[in-house]
């Protein structure tokens, strides 16, 4: 027994350890997912910052040196240098945060996969970390900080080192930015490259302009150095802080502000513009930046055709690089345009296919004719520009003639389901379907408000609407969906003359979702019914009233043809809220069929009773000559009802054949 207990304890401890292991594993996976989401957001911000830094901030290092022509020396623009170092350091600090987060993520993944061999993902992470490390090194900042401490020829060497460091760091930084953009962080890689292409153009233009400015100063210093070699008393040091020699004679050899393109002593080549305009002297940063920018833009756009160089090797290499870069940027522009157009074309085709699929899968549209479906597809294939694939919106945005054909086709089928329109031939209803219009509704839109005039019939084609009614005690809230109808009461005008008022709505209809509806204006329905021939109007009244009359016990044995005579005498009446139809003890003069609203039936010796839609009052007129009401009938709301006068009912029953009268008596006796 003790052995079994120990086994159970071991089993329980084993299960607990497995659960703990699974819990730790789930926690690790959750940590990796959370960190991955954080890295993704950091990555998005870093991509934008890195693009701005490479195209705008890094080239500014070349603008920091400034010429002092009076003393023939070079100095540093301290304000610009400080600003550039600060901005570069701030962006690099964010880059460092990304590297740390990325390294932490790789360590978590490596720990999670500790029992597996090193895979391609891990090796790629190591290479990217090396590129990130080279890209984030603050070498330009360090060089700028040590330049003021340099003296003599070491100052010039430090200046040349700054140029080399900045240009060399462009390689890993630009490559890393390209990998970031192509990683899918900003959507499809091809389109992301198109979006960031302006930064590429800014980078090319800004770097060439800034480098041209820096090389202009470098070329001028070379002229000074050459002049010093043949001039006695000239100190070969051109840093303004330690410039103690007599350099006044250099003005004749290396002039600035005059025609410095080609002197007898030195040929400045493509850098003479910078010397003539004295842009190398100014500390006005906007002036200097814009002039260098326009020079670069002008020569890159012309592929360097207007550059007239000297025989200096570095100058010619720079001119060649400018021409090649201009052609590459032009090709990049063409490539991006093609990529963008191709991507837009594919998206459009994909959108069109989705739109066609949405139309084909919509149940109501499956009932359209083949020709009409083909017309819709043909239009979508050649003209559809909208990004939506919602069938309702697509139908609403179709051309007027095509949309009208769809409205007629769908509307005709829906109209035939309306009770009042069932006796009407299809060719007659086709005229009414001309008045149907498509309407979009958004979530929360009020389609109909209780108490307002019912001025339209609404067929829900797509979406869901909520119906609220104060007249319904059992289920005050209903939901209508595709194919449902509201506003059918506008057809009650068939019982009255053209001048009758439209009925009030007894419900509030709000859209639960966005969707589409077919709307038939009430005035179009009234005019259509008014224009119908007498026989059709009579058949419609019979369709609406026959079921109501069959609720009366005395009318159940009577056939359709006989009841048609009585239906001709029915009137549509409205009673205002609080209005009495009959008082207790008064003679009942009407038989009332409630279509809409509530009636309160009460008396002093019985409980109150509420009559609603479909209920009947005044059936006593069918068996009593002068029946008196045993209760008062009062309208609790506005009430619309079909009314037959008591004398008409009695006269109708009196003139019935004897066999029908016997059937009615048997009905009462049962």
SETOR-17779 format. One record per residue (C-alpha): residue number from 0; x, y, z. Coordinates in nm, 4 decimals. Layout:
BEGIN
 roti     east    north       up
  NUM        X        Y        Z
...
END
This chain:
BEGIN
 roti     east    north       up
    0   0.0000   0.0000   0.0000
    1   0.2857   0.2413   0.0819
    2   0.4450   0.1655  -0.2562
    3   0.1267   0.2614  -0.4372
    4   0.1001   0.5884  -0.2472
    5   0.4576   0.6814  -0.3379
    6   0.3884   0.5974  -0.7019
    7   0.0868   0.8233  -0.6960
    8   0.2906   1.1017  -0.5349
    9   0.5589   1.0613  -0.8018
   10   0.2928   1.0673  -1.0739
   11   0.1341   1.3796  -0.9303
   12   0.4713   1.5537  -0.8959
   13   0.5545   1.4546  -1.2559
   14   0.2265   1.6005  -1.3803
   15   0.2849   1.9199  -1.1803
   16   0.6359   1.9581  -1.3237
   17   0.4992   1.9109  -1.6765
   18   0.2354   2.1769  -1.6110
   19   0.5008   2.4141  -1.4737
   20   0.7191   2.3500  -1.7803
   21   0.4252   2.4177  -2.0148
   22   0.3446   2.7357  -1.8201
   23   0.7015   2.8615  -1.8480
   24   0.7074   2.7783  -2.2181
   25   0.3825   2.9682  -2.2773
   26   0.5221   3.2627  -2.0818
   27   0.8375   3.2642  -2.2963
   28   0.6321   3.2569  -2.6158
   29   0.4158   3.5408  -2.4848
   30   0.7269   3.7431  -2.3964
   31   0.8648   3.6901  -2.7470
   32   0.5366   3.8019  -2.9048
   33   0.5157   4.1120  -2.6846
   34   0.8761   4.2027  -2.7573
   35   0.8204   4.1443  -3.1285
   36   0.5303   4.3911  -3.1297
   37   0.7417   4.6471  -2.9425
   38   1.0297   4.6000  -3.1856
   39   0.7899   4.6430  -3.4772
   40   0.6799   4.9870  -3.3532
   41   1.0365   5.0903  -3.2770
   42   1.1309   4.9711  -3.6237
   43   0.8655   5.1851  -3.7928
   44   0.9818   5.4975  -3.6123
   45   1.3449   5.4123  -3.6766
   46   1.2890   5.3690  -4.0512
   47   1.1468   5.7203  -4.0795
   48   1.4175   5.8703  -3.8568
   49   1.6946   5.6857  -4.0389
   50   1.5639   5.7999  -4.3787
   51   1.5557   6.1614  -4.2548
   52   1.8992   6.1293  -4.0980
   53   2.0714   5.9818  -4.4060
   54   1.9094   6.2194  -4.6559
   55   1.9157   6.5404  -4.4487
   56   2.1328   6.5225  -4.1351
   57   2.4452   6.3294  -4.2405
   58   2.5280   6.5514  -4.5432
   59   2.5323   6.8524  -4.3097
   60   2.8714   6.7399  -4.1742
   61   3.0176   6.8606  -4.5054
   62   2.8764   7.2114  -4.4488
   63   3.0508   7.2674  -4.1154
   64   3.3888   7.3966  -4.2545
   65   3.3835   7.7656  -4.3559
   66   3.6483   7.9787  -4.5374
   67   3.7855   8.3026  -4.3922
   68   3.9118   8.4710  -4.7094
   69   4.0589   8.7714  -4.5275
   70   4.2965   8.5531  -4.3246
   71   4.3137   8.2743  -4.5817
   72   4.2197   7.9995  -4.3374
   73   3.9511   7.7447  -4.2567
   74   3.7303   7.7514  -3.9484
   75   3.4299   7.5529  -3.8203
   76   3.0718   7.6771  -3.7990
   77   3.0179   7.6002  -3.4291
   78   2.6391   7.6509  -3.4276
   79   2.5848   7.4220  -3.7230
   80   2.8364   7.1680  -3.5909
   81   2.6659   7.1542  -3.2514
   82   2.3194   7.1149  -3.4063
   83   2.4322   6.8370  -3.6420
   84   2.6105   6.6438  -3.3648
   85   2.3071   6.6713  -3.1351
   86   2.0547   6.5605  -3.3997
   87   2.2738   6.2759  -3.5188
   88   2.3311   6.1574  -3.1604
   89   1.9607   6.1676  -3.0756
   90   1.8651   5.9563  -3.3765
   91   2.1557   5.7189  -3.3114
   92   2.0414   5.6767  -2.9505
   93   1.7046   5.5584  -3.0805
   94   1.8925   5.3256  -3.3139
   95   2.0805   5.1863  -3.0115
   96   1.7475   5.1185  -2.8374
   97   1.6340   4.9235  -3.1423
   98   1.9603   4.7222  -3.1474
   99   1.9222   4.6364  -2.7765
  100   1.5583   4.5308  -2.8243
  101   1.6511   4.3263  -3.1309
  102   1.9399   4.1626  -2.9451
  103   1.7108   4.0791  -2.6542
  104   1.4612   3.9239  -2.8927
  105   1.7318   3.7107  -3.0556
  106   1.8528   3.5949  -2.7127
  107   1.4974   3.4916  -2.6178
  108   1.4546   3.3059  -2.9455
  109   1.7956   3.1400  -2.9032
  110   1.7012   3.0325  -2.5496
  111   1.3692   2.8983  -2.6792
  112   1.5563   2.7017  -2.9490
  113   1.8498   2.5971  -2.7328
  114   1.8054   2.2323  -2.8269
  115   1.8161   2.3092  -3.1999
  116   2.1059   2.3784  -3.4325
  117   2.1876   2.7292  -3.5481
  118   1.9498   2.8089  -3.8328
  119   1.9443   3.0667  -4.1092
  120   1.7407   3.3078  -3.8966
  121   2.0077   3.3151  -3.6254
  122   2.2948   3.3589  -3.8732
  123   2.1112   3.6414  -4.0509
  124   2.0557   3.8120  -3.7155
  125   2.4310   3.8102  -3.6497
  126   2.5096   3.9713  -3.9863
  127   2.2440   4.2365  -3.9360
  128   2.3760   4.3110  -3.5884
  129   2.7219   4.3690  -3.7383
  130   2.5762   4.6087  -3.9981
  131   2.3784   4.7892  -3.7270
  132   2.6921   4.8220  -3.5156
  133   2.8910   4.9765  -3.8040
  134   2.6021   5.2083  -3.8941
  135   2.5510   5.3428  -3.5426
  136   2.9161   5.4109  -3.4564
  137   2.9455   5.7867  -3.3733
  138   3.2576   5.8349  -3.5872
  139   3.1575   6.1687  -3.7518
  140   3.0723   6.3173  -3.4105
  141   3.4078   6.2071  -3.2714
  142   3.5976   6.3573  -3.5664
  143   3.4095   6.6885  -3.5349
  144   3.4949   6.7008  -3.1646
  145   3.8675   6.6344  -3.2165
  146   3.9159   6.8709  -3.5135
  147   3.9439   7.1853  -3.2941
  148   4.2344   7.0206  -3.1057
  149   4.4311   6.9620  -3.4262
  150   4.7076   7.1991  -3.5399
  151   4.9045   7.2407  -3.8581
  152   4.8764   6.9715  -4.1229
  153   4.6941   6.7429  -3.8797
  154   4.3941   6.9757  -3.9027
  155   4.3701   6.9201  -4.2783
  156   4.4148   6.5462  -4.2306
  157   4.1303   6.5505  -3.9781
  158   3.9123   6.7348  -4.2319
  159   3.9834   6.4716  -4.4958
  160   3.9144   6.2013  -4.2352
  161   3.5697   6.3549  -4.1721
  162   3.4905   6.3307  -4.5429
  163   3.6041   5.9659  -4.5568
  164   3.4155   5.8637  -4.2398
  165   3.0860   6.0205  -4.3462
  166   3.1042   5.8689  -4.6965
  167   3.2018   5.5252  -4.5648
  168   2.9168   5.5227  -4.3112
  169   2.6701   5.5981  -4.5874
  170   2.7188   5.2398  -4.7084
  171   2.5980   5.0402  -4.3997
  172   2.3406   5.3047  -4.3079
  173   2.1870   5.3165  -4.6559
  174   2.1963   4.9374  -4.6855
  175   2.0259   4.8981  -4.3468
  176   1.7612   5.1541  -4.4393
  177   1.6961   4.9603  -4.7612
  178   1.6545   4.6362  -4.5641
  179   1.4191   4.8076  -4.3197
  180   1.2008   4.9451  -4.5992
  181   1.1981   4.6083  -4.7815
  182   1.1112   4.4126  -4.4665
  183   0.7371   4.4639  -4.5093
  184   0.6990   4.6916  -4.2056
  185   0.5285   4.9537  -4.4239
  186   0.3289   4.7106  -4.6335
  187   0.4287   4.5481  -4.9596
  188   0.8090   4.5907  -5.0130
  189   0.7740   4.7188  -5.3707
  190   0.5234   4.9865  -5.2710
  191   0.7231   5.0722  -4.9570
  192   1.0262   5.1430  -5.1750
  193   0.8104   5.3670  -5.3924
  194   0.6866   5.5555  -5.0849
  195   1.0403   5.6146  -4.9589
  196   1.1846   5.7002  -5.3008
  197   1.1644   6.0781  -5.2291
  198   1.4178   6.0205  -4.9506
  199   1.6473   5.8496  -5.2036
  200   1.6295   6.1523  -5.4347
  201   1.6858   6.3850  -5.1383
  202   1.9839   6.1731  -5.0357
  203   2.1410   6.1834  -5.3822
  204   2.0860   6.5567  -5.4321
  205   2.1849   6.6548  -5.0779
  206   2.4996   6.4399  -5.0676
  207   2.6287   6.5612  -5.4073
  208   2.5591   6.9247  -5.3155
  209   2.7225   6.8976  -4.9729
  210   3.0217   6.7065  -5.1079
  211   3.0649   6.9656  -5.3846
  212   3.0763   7.2364  -5.1141
  213   3.3308   7.0413  -4.9064
  214   3.5498   6.9616  -5.2091
  215   3.5436   7.3295  -5.3100
  216   3.7015   7.4179  -4.9756
  217   3.9442   7.1280  -5.0101
  218   4.0427   7.2473  -5.3599
  219   4.0976   7.6022  -5.2345
  220   4.3206   7.4747  -4.9531
  221   4.5213   7.2816  -5.2118
  222   4.5699   7.6061  -5.4057
  223   4.6877   7.7787  -5.0890
  224   4.9283   7.4933  -5.0184
  225   5.0746   7.5088  -5.3694
  226   5.1139   7.8873  -5.3473
  227   5.2895   7.8608  -5.0113
  228   5.5494   7.6312  -5.1625
  229   5.6785   7.9121  -5.3867
  230   5.6174   8.2037  -5.1522
  231   5.8754   8.2864  -4.8819
  232   5.7310   8.3479  -4.5332
  233   5.4065   8.1576  -4.5887
  234   5.3262   7.9124  -4.3084
  235   5.1728   7.5896  -4.4382
  236   4.8946   7.5872  -4.1799
  237   4.5442   7.7020  -4.2695
  238   4.3475   7.6491  -3.9477
  239   4.2246   7.9872  -3.8280
  240   4.3160   7.9154  -3.4646
  241   4.6889   7.8716  -3.5396
  242   4.7166   8.0837  -3.8556
  243   5.0103   8.3160  -3.7785
  244   5.1795   8.3437  -4.1181
  245   5.1561   8.6120  -4.3870
  246   4.9012   8.4871  -4.6340
  247   4.8104   8.8171  -4.8008
  248   5.0029   8.7270  -5.1126
  249   4.7775   8.4233  -5.1693
  250   4.5037   8.6524  -5.3012
  251   4.6876   8.6876  -5.6293
  252   4.7336   8.3125  -5.6684
  253   4.3994   8.1835  -5.5338
  254   4.1371   8.4561  -5.5845
  255   3.7801   8.4314  -5.4524
  256   3.4874   8.6287  -5.5842
  257   3.6489   8.7061  -5.9214
  258   3.6808   8.4843  -6.2265
  259   3.8317   8.1935  -6.0395
  260   3.7456   7.9308  -6.3014
  261   4.0970   7.9341  -6.4412
  262   4.3772   8.1577  -6.3203
  263   4.7268   8.1448  -6.4538
  264   4.8305   7.9648  -6.1395
  265   4.5443   7.7232  -6.0550
  266   4.2398   7.5736  -6.2298
  267   3.9423   7.5272  -5.9935
  268   3.7278   7.3542  -6.2568
  269   3.3729   7.2718  -6.1407
  270   3.4392   7.4255  -5.7977
  271   3.4837   7.7797  -5.9293
  272   3.1088   7.8519  -5.8858
  273   3.1370   7.8006  -5.5102
  274   3.4320   8.0423  -5.4980
  275   3.2797   8.3054  -5.7261
  276   2.9559   8.3213  -5.5257
  277   3.1555   8.3156  -5.1968
  278   2.9162   8.0486  -5.0664
  279   3.2166   7.8839  -4.8982
  280   3.2494   8.1912  -4.6754
  281   2.8946   8.2311  -4.5533
  282   2.7563   8.1008  -4.2246
  283   2.4016   8.1705  -4.3434
  284   2.2918   7.8092  -4.3429
  285   1.9698   7.8348  -4.5539
  286   2.1539   8.0372  -4.8188
  287   2.4401   7.7882  -4.8344
  288   2.2163   7.4778  -4.8272
  289   1.9764   7.5974  -5.0996
  290   2.2549   7.7082  -5.3342
  291   2.4339   7.3735  -5.3040
  292   2.1014   7.1924  -5.3425
  293   2.0119   7.3726  -5.6645
  294   2.3615   7.3181  -5.8068
  295   2.3331   6.9467  -5.7344
  296   1.9767   6.9208  -5.8692
  297   2.0694   7.1074  -6.1875
  298   2.3683   6.8868  -6.2646
  299   2.2091   6.5554  -6.1617
  300   1.9029   6.6231  -6.3768
  301   2.1350   6.7039  -6.6691
  302   2.3500   6.3944  -6.6013
  303   2.6515   6.6230  -6.5459
  304   2.6619   6.7362  -6.9094
  305   2.7429   7.0980  -6.8204
  306   3.0312   7.0172  -6.5854
  307   3.3635   7.1544  -6.7148
  308   3.6380   6.9950  -6.5120
  309   4.0092   7.0537  -6.4746
  310   4.2621   6.7735  -6.5064
  311   4.2477   6.7067  -6.1326
  312   4.1773   6.3345  -6.0785
  313   3.9481   6.3644  -5.7753
  314   3.7472   6.6335  -5.9504
  315   3.6956   6.4163  -6.2568
  316   3.5972   6.1183  -6.0395
  317   3.3424   6.3406  -5.8646
  318   3.2045   6.4625  -6.2004
  319   3.1794   6.1050  -6.3284
  320   3.0039   5.9974  -6.0072
  321   2.7594   6.2863  -6.0458
  322   2.6724   6.1831  -6.4027
  323   2.6302   5.8155  -6.3084
  324   2.4231   5.8990  -6.0001
  325   2.1997   6.1265  -6.2082
  326   2.1334   5.8442  -6.4538
  327   2.0723   5.5958  -6.1696
  328   1.8241   5.8302  -6.0011
  329   1.6465   5.8774  -6.3343
  330   1.6278   5.5005  -6.3849
  331   1.5082   5.4627  -6.0254
  332   1.2341   5.7167  -6.0929
  333   1.1215   5.5293  -6.4045
  334   1.1420   5.1970  -6.2193
  335   0.9375   5.3294  -5.9274
  336   0.6747   5.4666  -6.1643
  337   0.6513   5.1307  -6.3386
  338   0.6380   4.9473  -6.0056
  339   0.3700   5.1814  -5.8767
  340   0.1633   5.1501  -6.1930
  341   0.2005   4.7713  -6.1954
  342   0.1078   4.7502  -5.8280
  343  -0.1935   4.9739  -5.8831
  344  -0.2956   4.7621  -6.1817
  345  -0.2720   4.4399  -5.9804
  346  -0.4643   4.5943  -5.6908
  347  -0.7286   4.7170  -5.9303
  348  -0.7605   4.3722  -6.0906
  349  -0.7779   4.2097  -5.7475
  350  -1.0400   4.4630  -5.6397
  351  -1.2436   4.4022  -5.9538
  352  -1.2339   4.0251  -5.8998
  353  -1.3453   4.0701  -5.5385
  354  -1.6196   4.3083  -5.6484
  355  -1.7447   4.0628  -5.9117
  356  -1.7287   3.7773  -5.6595
  357  -1.9215   3.9864  -5.4063
  358  -2.1894   4.0593  -5.6651
  359  -2.2109   3.6951  -5.7747
  360  -2.2406   3.5652  -5.4172
  361  -2.5183   3.8046  -5.3158
  362  -2.8345   3.5874  -5.3035
  363  -3.0704   3.8559  -5.4338
  364  -2.8554   3.9257  -5.7387
  365  -2.8541   3.5616  -5.8401
  366  -3.2090   3.6195  -5.9597
  367  -3.1014   3.8766  -6.2189
  368  -3.1004   3.7847  -6.5843
  369  -2.7810   3.6521  -6.7421
  370  -2.7516   3.9562  -6.9712
  371  -2.7806   4.1986  -6.6807
  372  -2.5155   4.0092  -6.4845
  373  -2.2849   4.0223  -6.7867
  374  -2.3384   4.3993  -6.8158
  375  -2.2420   4.4446  -6.4498
  376  -1.9249   4.2351  -6.4891
  377  -1.8320   4.4185  -6.8081
  378  -1.8635   4.7553  -6.6375
  379  -1.6636   4.6449  -6.3326
  380  -1.3816   4.5039  -6.5470
  381  -1.3323   4.8241  -6.7447
  382  -1.4468   5.1091  -6.5218
  383  -1.4418   5.0103  -6.1539
  384  -1.2032   5.2372  -5.9572
  385  -1.3509   5.2152  -5.6084
  386  -1.1594   5.0090  -5.3509
  387  -1.4694   4.8745  -5.1783
  388  -1.5889   4.5195  -5.2342
  389  -1.9225   4.5692  -5.0571
  390  -2.1992   4.4589  -5.2936
  391  -2.4391   4.7292  -5.1754
  392  -2.1932   5.0122  -5.2378
  393  -2.0948   4.8610  -5.5720
  394  -2.4562   4.8576  -5.6895
  395  -2.5120   5.2140  -5.5694
  396  -2.2059   5.3386  -5.7600
  397  -2.3027   5.1799  -6.0931
  398  -2.4001   5.4067  -6.3875
  399  -2.7570   5.5383  -6.3861
  400  -2.8867   5.3290  -6.6751
  401  -2.7393   5.0043  -6.5415
  402  -2.8524   5.0813  -6.1889
  403  -3.2027   5.1545  -6.3145
  404  -3.2182   4.8160  -6.4861
  405  -3.1152   4.6446  -6.1622
  406  -3.3682   4.8474  -5.9609
  407  -3.6453   4.7432  -6.1994
  408  -3.5438   4.3759  -6.1998
  409  -3.5096   4.3470  -5.8230
  410  -3.7963   4.5826  -5.7456
  411  -4.0422   4.3964  -5.9650
  412  -3.9821   4.0709  -5.7793
  413  -4.0102   4.2421  -5.4400
  414  -4.3283   4.4280  -5.5373
  415  -4.4964   4.1014  -5.6283
  416  -4.4491   3.9899  -5.2658
  417  -4.6462   4.2904  -5.1310
  418  -4.9965   4.1771  -5.0389
  419  -5.1698   4.4720  -5.2058
  420  -4.9837   4.4177  -5.5333
  421  -5.0416   4.0432  -5.5689
  422  -5.3574   4.0822  -5.7883
  423  -5.1798   4.3265  -6.0225
  424  -5.0329   4.1836  -6.3466
  425  -4.6574   4.1975  -6.3895
  426  -4.6705   4.4367  -6.6841
  427  -4.8637   4.6852  -6.4684
  428  -4.6164   4.6544  -6.1803
  429  -4.3329   4.7159  -6.4219
  430  -4.4479   5.0788  -6.4454
  431  -4.4361   5.1158  -6.0678
  432  -4.0877   4.9643  -6.0494
  433  -3.9624   5.2637  -6.2518
  434  -4.0029   5.4748  -5.9359
  435  -3.7845   5.2498  -5.7178
  436  -3.4484   5.3946  -5.6151
  437  -3.1420   5.2477  -5.4433
  438  -3.0353   5.4118  -5.1196
  439  -2.7354   5.3434  -4.8995
  440  -2.7711   5.3687  -4.5248
  441  -2.4993   5.3816  -4.2626
  442  -2.4886   5.2326  -3.9175
  443  -2.7100   5.4402  -3.6871
  444  -2.9121   5.6077  -3.9651
  445  -3.2821   5.6564  -3.8872
  446  -3.4782   5.5206  -4.1818
  447  -3.8234   5.5881  -4.0337
  448  -3.9394   5.7560  -3.7123
  449  -4.2480   5.6645  -3.5130
  450  -4.5136   5.9349  -3.5331
  451  -4.3876   6.0784  -3.8615
  452  -4.5713   6.0354  -4.1902
  453  -4.4968   5.7103  -4.3699
  454  -4.3701   5.8604  -4.6943
  455  -4.2029   5.5541  -4.8464
  456  -4.1922   5.1780  -4.8717
  457  -3.8484   5.0355  -4.7888
  458  -3.7207   4.6973  -4.9074
  459  -3.4072   4.5937  -4.7155
  460  -3.1565   4.4569  -4.9665
  461  -2.8452   4.4305  -4.7520
  462  -2.7699   4.4866  -4.3862
  463  -2.9786   4.4773  -4.0687
  464  -3.2230   4.7327  -3.9262
  465  -3.3805   4.7497  -3.5818
  466  -3.7556   4.8081  -3.5567
  467  -3.8944   4.9555  -3.2334
  468  -4.2649   5.0079  -3.1775
  469  -4.4511   5.1413  -2.8751
  470  -4.7595   4.9477  -2.9881
  471  -4.6003   4.6076  -2.9318
  472  -4.6010   4.4830  -2.5726
  473  -4.4717   4.1302  -2.6354
  474  -4.1789   4.1991  -2.8684
  475  -4.1179   4.5763  -2.9032
  476  -3.7847   4.5248  -3.0847
  477  -3.7458   4.3292  -3.4082
  478  -3.4658   4.2987  -3.6604
  479  -3.5278   4.3190  -4.0340
  480  -3.2797   4.1642  -4.2762
  481  -3.2303   4.1109  -4.6489
  482  -3.5615   4.0957  -4.8362
  483  -3.7796   4.2331  -4.5515
  484  -4.0246   4.5209  -4.6024
  485  -4.1439   4.8173  -4.3972
  486  -4.3904   5.0942  -4.4845
  487  -4.6524   4.8666  -4.6425
  488  -4.9282   5.0837  -4.4929
  489  -4.8925   5.3319  -4.7822
  490  -5.0988   5.0823  -4.9872
  491  -5.4020   5.1488  -4.7629
  492  -5.4745   5.4496  -4.9816
  493  -5.6590   5.2052  -5.2090
  494  -5.9644   5.2453  -4.9780
  495  -5.9811   5.6249  -4.9977
  496  -5.9780   5.9101  -5.2450
  497  -5.6565   6.0703  -5.3746
  498  -5.6841   6.3576  -5.1247
  499  -5.6529   6.1354  -4.8171
  500  -5.3592   6.1841  -4.5817
  501  -5.0717   5.9404  -4.5590
  502  -5.0692   5.7127  -4.2509
  503  -4.8398   5.7750  -3.9580
  504  -4.5544   5.5389  -3.8882
  505  -4.6024   5.3245  -3.5789
  506  -4.2377   5.2207  -3.5601
  507  -3.8893   5.3665  -3.5444
  508  -3.6438   5.1985  -3.7805
  509  -3.2699   5.2421  -3.7206
  510  -2.9851   5.0819  -3.9146
  511  -2.7818   4.8353  -3.7073
  512  -2.5252   4.8025  -3.9868
  513  -2.4478   4.9780  -4.3109
  514  -2.6427   4.8459  -4.6052
  515  -2.8581   4.9044  -4.9093
  516  -3.2313   4.9439  -4.9552
  517  -3.4752   4.9845  -5.2421
  518  -3.7055   5.2777  -5.1693
  519  -4.0456   5.3354  -5.3270
  520  -4.1892   5.6855  -5.2574
  521  -4.5420   5.6916  -5.1164
  522  -4.6612   5.9486  -5.3706
  523  -4.5591   5.7081  -5.6515
  524  -4.7625   5.4268  -5.4891
  525  -5.0667   5.6527  -5.4436
  526  -5.0566   5.7757  -5.8020
  527  -5.0120   5.4207  -5.9310
  528  -5.3127   5.2924  -5.7323
  529  -5.5210   5.5916  -5.8366
  530  -5.4514   5.5229  -6.2047
  531  -5.5521   5.1548  -6.1834
  532  -5.8770   5.0432  -6.3380
  533  -6.1782   4.9838  -6.1118
  534  -6.1621   4.6046  -6.1374
  535  -5.7992   4.5957  -6.0241
  536  -5.8659   4.8357  -5.7367
  537  -6.1532   4.6129  -5.6298
  538  -5.9335   4.3019  -5.6410
  539  -5.6691   4.4762  -5.4290
  540  -5.9276   4.5749  -5.1666
  541  -6.0509   4.2189  -5.1637
  542  -5.6904   4.0912  -5.1168
  543  -5.6434   4.3201  -4.8185
  544  -5.9854   4.2684  -4.6565
  545  -6.0889   3.9093  -4.7244
  546  -5.8843   3.7579  -4.4390
  547  -6.0107   4.0273  -4.1996
  548  -6.3754   3.9653  -4.2880
  549  -6.3287   3.5918  -4.2465
  550  -6.2572   3.6553  -3.8778
  551  -6.6250   3.7551  -3.8374
  552  -6.8301   3.4503  -3.7458
  553  -7.1264   3.5518  -3.9624
  554  -6.9043   3.5889  -4.2746
  555  -6.7270   3.2532  -4.2589
  556  -6.9848   3.0604  -4.4683
  557  -6.9993   3.3390  -4.7293
  558  -6.7966   3.2972  -5.0470
  559  -6.5552   3.5341  -5.2175
  560  -6.7960   3.6658  -5.4810
  561  -7.0629   3.7607  -5.2260
  562  -6.8113   3.9305  -4.9927
  563  -6.6840   4.1477  -5.2777
  564  -7.0081   4.3505  -5.2593
  565  -6.9521   4.4178  -4.8895
  566  -6.5831   4.5006  -4.9406
  567  -6.6855   4.7833  -5.1766
  568  -6.8463   4.9580  -4.8793
  569  -6.5393   4.9473  -4.6536
  570  -6.3843   5.2803  -4.5588
  571  -6.0415   5.3665  -4.4160
  572  -6.0731   5.5942  -4.1119
  573  -5.8305   5.7396  -3.8615
  574  -5.8979   5.8184  -3.4952
  575  -5.6848   6.0575  -3.2945
  576  -5.5301   5.9661  -2.9616
  577  -5.7930   5.9977  -2.6856
  578  -6.0870   5.9989  -2.9273
  579  -6.3901   5.7850  -2.8299
  580  -6.5325   5.5540  -3.0964
  581  -6.8324   5.4573  -2.8858
  582  -6.9435   5.5117  -2.5257
  583  -7.0835   5.2521  -2.2904
  584  -7.4568   5.2076  -2.3583
  585  -7.4546   5.3751  -2.6994
  586  -7.5716   5.2056  -3.0183
  587  -7.2951   5.0344  -3.2147
  588  -7.3036   5.1951  -3.5581
  589  -6.9830   5.0480  -3.7092
  590  -6.7839   4.7309  -3.7372
  591  -6.4164   4.8228  -3.6885
  592  -6.1089   4.6260  -3.8062
  593  -5.7910   4.7693  -3.6523
  594  -5.5032   4.8021  -3.8976
  595  -5.2721   5.0108  -3.6833
  596  -5.2798   5.1399  -3.3278
  597  -5.4387   5.0521  -2.9933
  598  -5.7949   5.0793  -2.8601
  599  -5.8908   5.0647  -2.4934
  600  -6.2156   4.8771  -2.4263
  601  -6.3388   4.9424  -2.0697
  602  -6.6559   4.9524  -1.8648
  603  -6.7541   5.0097  -1.5072
  604  -6.8326   4.6419  -1.4427
  605  -6.5440   4.4692  -1.6285
  606  -6.1682   4.4871  -1.6611
  607  -6.0056   4.7008  -1.9266
  608  -5.9063   4.5267  -2.2494
  609  -5.6635   4.6514  -2.5198
  610  -5.7423   4.5907  -2.8861
  611  -5.4431   4.5928  -3.1286
  612  -5.3547   4.5429  -3.4933
  613  -5.5785   4.2792  -3.6519
  614  -5.8419   4.2868  -3.3755
  615  -6.2138   4.3446  -3.4394
  616  -6.4829   4.5475  -3.2616
  617  -6.8581   4.5692  -3.3348
  618  -6.9268   4.2126  -3.4444
  619  -7.2620   4.2428  -3.2636
  620  -7.4121   4.4231  -3.5642
  621  -7.4240   4.0879  -3.7460
  622  -7.6840   3.9353  -3.5098
  623  -7.8655   4.2284  -3.3499
  624  -8.0706   4.5001  -3.5138
  625  -7.9753   4.7816  -3.2739
  626  -7.6965   4.6479  -3.0533
  627  -7.5767   4.8621  -2.7659
  628  -7.2154   4.8715  -2.6538
  629  -7.1396   4.7207  -2.3154
  630  -6.8121   4.9179  -2.2904
  631  -6.6485   5.2414  -2.3955
  632  -6.3934   5.2230  -2.6787
  633  -6.1190   5.4848  -2.6679
  634  -5.8091   5.5301  -2.8863
  635  -5.4913   5.4914  -2.6811
  636  -5.2806   5.5946  -2.9822
  637  -5.3539   5.7226  -3.3274
  638  -5.5573   5.4420  -3.4843
  639  -5.6058   5.3513  -3.8499
  640  -5.8923   5.1097  -3.9129
  641  -6.1182   4.9657  -4.1801
  642  -6.4811   5.0509  -4.0967
  643  -6.8140   4.9111  -4.2251
  644  -7.1357   5.0868  -4.1226
  645  -7.3811   4.8696  -3.9279
  646  -7.6727   4.9447  -4.1605
  647  -7.4669   4.8276  -4.4617
  648  -7.3805   4.5017  -4.2829
  649  -7.7451   4.4401  -4.1920
  650  -7.8614   4.5185  -4.5454
  651  -7.5919   4.2884  -4.6885
  652  -7.6988   4.0001  -4.4635
  653  -8.0676   4.0633  -4.5345
  654  -8.0252   4.0224  -4.9110
  655  -7.8241   3.6996  -4.8907
  656  -7.9796   3.3824  -5.0330
  657  -8.1722   3.1655  -4.7874
  658  -7.9200   2.8826  -4.8022
  659  -7.6394   3.1210  -4.6907
  660  -7.8581   3.2573  -4.4124
  661  -7.9160   2.9002  -4.2878
  662  -7.5389   2.8393  -4.2995
  663  -7.4811   3.1550  -4.0929
  664  -7.7391   3.0439  -3.8340
  665  -7.5712   2.7028  -3.8119
  666  -7.2363   2.8839  -3.7607
  667  -7.3770   3.0717  -3.4621
  668  -7.5397   2.7589  -3.3178
  669  -7.2101   2.5656  -3.3135
END
